[in-house]
């Protein structure tokens, strides 16, 4: 009613269309199953509140343990795999029985 008394007819309709669209969107549009006003409030709070990064933990250096007997360390054995072994394994994997 305020716009009607302040503006002329053309200005009123020009200003009324965006206002009606905004209120219709708030009444009927539901992003992610929640009302639009709640979605806008959450968006504003996201930009206003300080960020708390739970996954960005500070790294800490672990102390190195000294090995008393270096000969007792397990070493890996170098296995020689031939092309025939790879093709046989591929046939087993491709054709399960």
C-alpha positions in Angstrom: 0.0 0.0 0.0 2.9 2.3 0.6 4.2 1.9 -3.0 0.8 2.7 -4.4 0.7 6.1 -2.6 4.3 7.0 -3.4 4.6 5.9 -7.0 2.5 6.4 -10.1 0.8 3.4 -11.8 3.8 2.4 -14.0 6.3 2.7 -11.2 4.0 0.8 -8.9 3.8 -2.2 -11.3 7.5 -2.0 -12.0 8.3 -2.2 -8.2 5.5 -4.7 -7.4 6.6 -7.4 -9.8 10.0 -8.1 -8.1 8.4 -7.9 -4.7 5.7 -10.4 -5.7 8.4 -12.7 -7.2 10.5 -12.6 -4.0 7.6 -13.4 -1.7 6.4 -16.1 -4.1 9.8 -17.7 -4.1 10.0 -17.6 -0.2 6.5 -19.2 -0.1 6.9 -22.0 -2.6 10.5 -22.7 -3.5 12.2 -25.2 -1.2 15.9 -25.8 -1.9 17.1 -29.1 -0.4 13.7 -29.6 1.2 13.8 -26.6 3.5 12.1 -23.2 3.3 13.9 -20.6 1.3 14.1 -18.2 4.2 16.0 -20.9 6.2 18.3 -21.5 3.2 19.0 -17.8 3.0 19.6 -17.6 6.8 22.1 -20.5 6.6 23.9 -18.9 3.7 24.3 -15.7 5.6 25.5 -17.5 8.7 28.0 -19.4 6.6 29.6 -16.1 5.5 29.3 -14.4 8.8 30.5 -17.1 11.3 34.2 -18.0 11.7 35.2 -21.2 10.0 36.1 -24.2 12.1 38.1 -26.7 10.0 37.8 -30.0 11.8 39.9 -31.9 9.2 42.8 -29.4 9.2 44.6 -30.8 12.2 48.1 -29.6 13.0 50.8 -32.0 12.1 53.2 -33.2 14.7 56.5 -35.0 14.3 56.7 -38.4 15.9 59.8 -39.4 17.6 62.1 -41.8 15.7 62.6 -45.1 17.4 66.1 -46.5 17.2 66.5 -50.1 16.1 68.7 -52.2 18.4 69.4 -55.0 16.0 69.4 -53.8 12.3 69.9 -57.4 11.0 66.5 -58.4 12.4 64.7 -56.1 10.0 62.5 -57.9 7.5 63.5 -57.4 3.9 61.4 -58.2 0.8 62.4 -60.8 -1.6 62.7 -59.7 -5.3 60.3 -62.0 -7.2 60.8 -62.4 -11.0 57.4 -62.4 -12.7 57.4 -63.4 -16.4 55.0 -62.4 -19.1 53.7 -66.0 -19.1 52.8 -65.6 -15.4 51.0 -62.4 -16.1 49.0 -63.8 -19.0 48.0 -66.9 -17.0 46.9 -64.7 -14.2 44.9 -62.5 -16.6 43.1 -65.6 -18.0 42.2 -66.7 -14.4 40.8 -63.3 -13.5 38.9 -62.8 -16.8 37.3 -66.2 -16.9 36.2 -67.2 -13.3 34.6 -70.6 -13.0 
